[in-house]
Amino acid sequence: MIAGLATLIEFVFAPPTIALAIGAYLNVQFPALDPKHAAVGAYIVFMGVVAPAFSFSNFALNGWAGWRWA
């Protein structure tokens, strides 16, 4: 359970953190660029890369922890 919670926390906080880091880096390279806008753009790119392969039927295939609906 602890490993599952740690993984959940990582998956929730890692993409926005990476996007903010990319925004801050781009702001150093291009000072006129707002780091928040660059971070939002990076986050949209992250979701755009994943979106075509996402399938809700695969996501909910076995329910929560393999539990099946009756």
Secondary structure, 3 states (H helix, E strand, C coil): CHHHHHHHHHHHHHHHHHHHHHHHHHHHHCCCCCHHHHHHHHHHHHHHHHHHHCCHHHHCCCCHHHCCCC
